[in-house]
Amino acid sequence: MGSGNIGATNVHRTLGRGPGILVLLLDILKGYIAVWLAAALTQNDPIGVGVAAFAVMLGHCYPIFLRFKGGKAVASFVGVFLFISPLTILVTALFYVAIVALTKYISLASILCAIIFPILLRLLAYPAPSILIATVFSALLIVYRHRANINRLRTGREHVFSLKGGTAR
């Protein structure tokens, strides 16, 4: 259905607000639990947490059970970094809401926030190098997974967001 993507935006667009919110919350929870579990098992070792952070995102984008056709990892990213740096997620969420409010493009907000997040994380949380490296690679993965959206944004064919669900242009 829709774009065929398993992510919350497509679920919201094709099935409505309730299912979209459910998928969003589950994907955030998945990222949070994966990193929380890694932190617990490694006594908060930054390398273990960084590897888990990037691994959960890769697993979301390329799930073996869906023939390696997954989502774009934005909600998983939120869950991962909600555990690692809640303040940075909060500040980034403010940017995200402002970008969507101004442009109506979820994809543009996702791309821009992925790009600025490592900078904000460095400025606000001073993470261990392994966490910062995982953050940069995670942000690059999100931008890469949005390459079709980037093309549609460039050509003026990207879908705009509506709180009601459905597709708007």
WOCOR-V753927 format. One record per backbone hydrogen bond with DSSP energy under -1.0 kcal/mol. NH is the residue of the N-H (numbers start at 0). CO is the residue of the C=O. If there is no record, write none. Layout:
BEGIN
NH | CO
NH | CO
END
This chain:
BEGIN
3 | 0
10 | 6
11 | 7
12 | 8
13 | 9
14 | 10
15 | 11
19 | 15
20 | 16
21 | 17
22 | 18
23 | 19
24 | 20
25 | 21
26 | 22
27 | 23
28 | 24
29 | 25
30 | 26
31 | 27
32 | 28
33 | 29
34 | 30
35 | 31
36 | 32
37 | 33
38 | 34
39 | 35
40 | 36
41 | 37
43 | 38
48 | 44
49 | 45
50 | 46
51 | 47
52 | 48
53 | 49
54 | 50
55 | 51
56 | 52
57 | 53
58 | 54
59 | 55
60 | 56
61 | 57
65 | 62
66 | 63
67 | 62
68 | 65
69 | 60
70 | 59
76 | 72
77 | 73
78 | 74
79 | 75
80 | 76
81 | 77
82 | 78
83 | 79
84 | 80
88 | 84
89 | 85
90 | 86
91 | 87
92 | 88
93 | 89
94 | 90
95 | 91
96 | 92
97 | 93
98 | 94
99 | 95
100 | 96
101 | 97
102 | 98
103 | 99
108 | 104
109 | 105
110 | 106
111 | 107
112 | 108
113 | 109
114 | 110
115 | 111
116 | 112
119 | 115
120 | 116
121 | 117
122 | 118
123 | 119
124 | 120
131 | 127
132 | 128
133 | 129
134 | 130
135 | 131
136 | 132
137 | 133
138 | 134
139 | 135
140 | 136
141 | 137
142 | 138
143 | 139
144 | 140
146 | 143
149 | 145
150 | 146
151 | 147
152 | 148
153 | 149
154 | 150
156 | 151
159 | 167
160 | 103
164 | 161
END
